[in-house]
């Protein structure tokens, strides 16, 4: 099993320049430790995410790392000009030496889409049209496309990605609709949410992928050619009690960031549509398997149980979140990479 690293780059009580420098050093440490990929979220107008332009941030990550793959999970396609995003993908793929992994999605937050004047009710159609457009443009020397939302005619494409015909596409989902779509398009996939929900969505993805006949861009490093993973917040410390003391305040602050727009924008039609993270707590997330906390042995045992139950070959770890001090995250990363990761390789 491969292990990746996920991040929002949440707002913290220190200057933004300091926060960026800390994160770049943290990712460099993950690179040295052998993590497979660094996936960064895209969110807007929220303390949850201080890198709302992921391409700019990932350019800095590419310059500070050597081996770790990198990419957005996800680019919010309804917010982009497809042509401009094609050019960004090409640039990042070359700047990283062919390490780019392109996650795509429509955006889970109707608040954020609304701020950008995108109708949430149309966002799935816009997303699908944008994805078709971008897929066609990445493979073209001269680009033409005619869709409901995007149209191009005979656009010269002097830039092409380093990975041919294009970097692999990824999709993250916590619902059956997205899981099915990802499988139908042969993408690499990560699930989120409680273990029971993740299990259902992974099964839905696998069924759609099997019916399709396999991945669009196979990766030999993953069993079966497709990365199939789950996202988990993980805190490792020298004792279970110490891990709990670190994890609880950090995660509760993180839940506050996740719910920030719902809580600050007042009652609206959007509140009804944003179901994720509602009524969750530190305790419920530990109980449901979304948060794994403890010594290396405790964490390893929990991962082994979930791996067997979910049938995954990729673990997407979230190691630095909320108000967690960098020193605690660095210790957690060190313990995880030296005492847990080597034993996951055989799973």
N, C-alpha and C positions, 0 to 999 in steps of 0.2 A: 504494500500500500504506500502511495505517495502522500506527502503532507504539504499543505499550502498554508499561507498566512493571509487573513482578511483584515481590512481596516476601513474605518470611516474617517479617521483623523478628526476626532471630536474636539470641540473647544475646551480649553483648559485654563487654569488660573495663571498663565504665563504668556509673555508676548508671542504673537503668532510666528515670528521668525525663529524664536526658540523652540516652539512646538515643531516646526518643520525640520529644524536641525536634529532634534531628538528622534523624530520618526525616520529620517534618512539614516541615522546611525543604527537605529533598531532594525531597519530592513537590511542594512549591510551585515549586521550580525546574523540575521536569518539566512542571508545568502551564504555566509561562511559556514553556517551550521547545516546546510544542505537542504533547505526548504525548496520545494518544487516551484512555487509561483507565489507572487504577491498580488492579491486582488484588492482593488480599491473601489469603494462605492462612490456614486455620484448623487448628491442631494443638494437642494438649494434653499436659501433663506431659513436655515435652521442651524443651531449649535451642534447638531449631530455631525455636520460635515464641513470642514474647513478647506476642502479641496474640490469646490464645485466645478472646476475646470480640470478634469483628471489628466488630460493630455499634457498640460503644462507641468503638473506635479510628476507625472511618470517620466517625463524627459529628464528631470533631476534624479529620479530613482535609477534610471538607466545609466546615468553617468557615475553613480556611486556603487553600482553592483557589477558582478561579472557573469554569474551563472543563472541566478534565479530568474524565472520567467516573470512577466509582469503584464498587467492589463486591468482595464475597468471591469467591474462586475456590479453594475453594468453601465455602459453608455445609455443614456435615456434618449432613444432615437427620435421621439416626437419633438425634441427641443433643438435638433440639428438640421442644418442644410446638409443633405446627403453628400453633395459634392465636396463641401469643405471637410466633412468627416472622413471621406475617402482619402483626402490629401493628408490629414492628420494621422490616420492609420499607417499610411505609407511612410511618413516621416518617423514615427515611433518604432516601426518595425526595423528600419535601417539604423536608427540611433541606438537601439538595443541589441543590434547584431542578430536579429531574427528571433528575439525572445518574446515578442508580443502575443498575448492571448486576448481576443476581442469578445468581451461579454456584452450582450445586447439585451434591452428590455424596454418596456413602455413607461415605467415609473409607477411605484405603488402608491404615491401620495398625490391625491387629486388637488391638494392645496398647492403643491409645488408646480404642477402643470398649469393650474389656474393663474398663478403669479406670472407665468410666461405666456398667458393668453392661449393656452391649448385646452380645448374642450375634453375633459376626462371621458365623456361618453364616446368620443371619437378616437380616443388615444390608441386603442388596439388596432383599429384600421390604419391609422397614421403610422404606427409602429411597423405593421406588416408591409405596408407600401414602402416605407423607408428601408427596411431590411432587404427587400427585393431589389430596390434601387442600388443600395450600397454593394450588395453581392455582385450585381451586374457590372458596376463601375470598377470594382477592384480587379476584374478580369479582362478589362477592355483597353485596347490601344486608342480607340476612338469610341466615345461613350454616348449612347442614345437610350432613353428610357421614357416610357409613357405610362403613367399611373394616375390614380385618382387625385393624389396630392402632390406628386413630384413628376416633373417632365424635363428632359434634357434632349438636345439634338446635336449630334456630331461634335461633342466636346472633346478636344484633344487631351489625352491622358499621358503626359510624359513621365509622370511618377507612377511607379508600380511597387508593390510591397516586396520586401526581400524574400519572404516565404511565398512560394508559388504553389497554386494560383493565388492564395491569400492566407493570412493567419487563421488559425482555427477559431470558430465561433463557440461561445459559451452562453449558457442561460441558467439563471437561478430562479427557483419558483417554490412557492408554498401553496399552490393550488393545482387542481387537476387540469384546468384549461391550459395553463402555461406548461405543465409537465408533458402533456400530450403534444403540444405544438413543438416543444424542444425535441422530443423523440422523433416526430415526423420529419424534422429537418436535420436529423443526424448530428445534433450538437453535443458538446460536452456539458455535463449537468451537475448542479449542486442544489440540494434541498435544504430547507430551513424549517424551524418550528419543532414542536414536541415530537418525540420519537415515533409515536403512532401515526401522526400526520405525515412526517417525513417518509415513513415506510410506505404509506399509501401512494404518495406522489412519486417515489422512486419506482414502485411497481408499475404505476401508470406510464412513467417515462420509458421503462424497459420494454413494456408491451408495444408502445408506439415505435420505439427504435427497432425492435425485432421485426415488426411488420414492414418497416421501411427497408430493412435488409442490412443495417449497420450504419456506422458513423460516416459523415460526409468527409471528414478529415481525420483518418485513424491516427492514433498515437500509440506507437509500439510499447512505450513505457507503462501503459496501463493495460491490465488484463482485459482482453476482449477488444482492445483498441479504443475504448471510450472511457473518459474519466466520469465516474459516477460517485458523487460525494455528498457530504453533509457538513453544514456549518455548525461549529460548536464553540462557545466561549469557554476558555480553559484557563485555570489558575493553578499553578503548581508551586508548592512551598515545602519546607522541611518537615512540617507536621500538618495534619488535617486541620487542626485548630487555627494555625497560622494562615493557611490558605483561605479559610472561611473569613478570618478577620480582614484579609486583603480584598477578597472578592465582594463581600456584601456591600460596603459603601460605594465601591467603584461601579458595581452593577446597578445599584439603585439610582445612581446619578445617570448612568447610561440609559436606563428606562425613562428617566425624565427627558433626556434628549430625544429619544425615540418618539415620545408622545408630545413633544414641545408644540408642534403646530396644531395638533388636535386640542391641546389644552389652552392655547393662547388665541386661537382664531374664533373662539366662541362657537355657539351652536350653528350648524349649517348642514346643507345636504351632503357636503364632503365628509363630515364626521361619520355619517352612517356608512360611507363607502370604505373608510380606512379601518379595517378590522384587525390588522396585525398589532400585536403588543398590547391590546386592550385588556385590562384587568389582570395583567401578569405581575408577578412579584419575584423577588430573589428566590424565595422558597419554592414557588411553583415551577420556576425554570430549572432549579436543581432537580426537583421531583420528576419533571417531564423530560429530563435528559438534555435540555438545551445548554445547561451550564454544568461543567465538570470541574470539580474543585477538590484538591487534596494533595497528598504526597505523590511521588512518581508511581508507586505501586497502586494507590487508589485510582489515580487517573488512568493508568494503563488498563486496569481491570474494567473500568467503565467503558473505555474505548473498545476493548475487545468484545464486550457484550453487545454494544451497538453495532459494531462491524458485522458480527454474526447475524444479528437480527435484521439489519438493513440491507446487507449484501453490497456494501460499498467497496471501492478501491481507492478512494481519495478522502482524506480528512482535511477540512478547511478550518484551521484554528484561528480563533480571535483572542489574542493574548494581551492586548493593550487597549483598554476601553474605559470610558467614564473618567473618574477622578483618580485612577490608579497612578501612583508615583512611578516614574520611569525606572527607578531602582528595583521596585518590586517586579515590574514587567521583565526587566533584564534577568533577574534571578529566576523567574518562572520560565523564560525562554531557555536559559542555560540548563535548568533541570530537565525540562521537556526534551531538549535536543540531545542531551547526553544519556538520559536514563529511560526515556520513553520511546523516542523516535527509532532508535536502532531495533527495538523489539517489534515495532509496527511494520518494518520492512518485509517481514515474513508472512504477514496476514494476507 
